[in-house]
Amino acid sequence: MRLIFLFVLASTFGASTCYKKGAPYNIPKCIQSKIDFLQKAPVQNPPAIITRYIYQGKKVYLFNAPCCDQFSSLYNEDCVLICHPDGGITGRGDGKCADFSTAATDEKLLWQDLRIRN
């Protein structure tokens, strides 16, 4: 019985995400395509998170780093890579947007992969 409960629980959480189509955020198609790709890919460690910010007066999307010592990636609404604000060996990113952590505003969790790693 316990095994069945765990299976049902894992199935429920494995299929769910913070973001569902039709959510109140207007997500650019290219960002949605990246979300669709992440949902089909193996769960990364730590699990994928996409956060929307306002940076330099524009909406931007921060994708967390897929693992240790890797860069997180910041994209604009056209999915053009702006910079890597953090991560890497130093933890300070690529230096192209060093002010991101202090200048970015209006943080909103857009999507989070809630699947359980196998």
N, C-alpha and C positions, 0 to 999 in steps of 0.2 A: 504494500500500500504506500509506504514511504517513497519507494522508487517511482511509482506512478505520479505521486504528488510532485516530486522533483522534476519529472519529465514535463508535466503540464506547466509548472512554474517556469522552467527554462524555455519552453516553447513560447509562452506568453511574452516573456521579456526579450527573447531572441528576435521576435518579430516586431517589437515595438521600438519606436524612436521618439525623441522629443518633438521632432518635426513631422508633421503629416501633411500631405498635399492638401492645399486649401487653408493652411495656417495663415494667420494675419499678416505675415511678412511677405512683401513682394520680392520674391527670390528671382534673380536673373536666371535665364535658361541655362547659361553656361555653369553657374554655381550649382543649379539643380542637377545638371549632368554629372558634376563631380560627386554630389551626394549619391546619385544612383550608382556610380562606379564604386564608391566606398561601401555601399550596402551589399554589393556583389562580391567584393574582395574579402579575403580573410580578415578577421578582427585584428587591428594593430594593437600594439602594447606601448603606451596606453591607448585605449580606444579613441577613435577619431572624434574630434569636437570642432565645430565651425561656429565662430563667434563673429557677429556683425558689429562694426564700430563706425563712428564718424571720425575721419582723419583728414586733415587739411581740407575740411569742408565737403568731403565726399564719403559715400558709403564704401566701406572696405570689408573684406572677409578674411578672417584669420583662421587658417587650418593648423591645428597643433601638429607638432613633430611626431612622426610615426614611431620613433624610438629614441633611445639615448644618443646624445651628441649629434643629433640631426637638427636641421633648421626647421622651424615652423615657417609657413609661407603666407604672405599677405597679398591678396588679389584685389583688383578693383572690380567694378560691376561688369566689365567686359572680359573678365578672367585673365587680364594681363597681370603677370607677376610684378608687384611693386618692389618687394624686398623680402628679406628674412629678418624679422625684428628680434628674434631670440633663437637660442639653440646653438648648436655647433660646439666645438671643444671649449670655447671660452664662455658659452652661454649668452653671449651678447649679439648673436646673429651676424649678418654680413656688414653691419655698419651703415647701410644705405638709408635706414630710417631709425637712427639711434634715439630719436625723441618719441617714438611710437608709444612707449609705456606711459609717458607723461602727457602727451598731446592728444591721444585718442580719447574720445568721449562716447557716450550713449551705448555702452556695451550691452549687447543682447545675445543670449544663447540662441543660435539659429537651429542647430542640429547637433545631436550627440548619438553616437553608436552605443546602444545599450545591450547589444548582443553579448553573450557570455563566451569567453574564450574556451576552446576545447583543449 
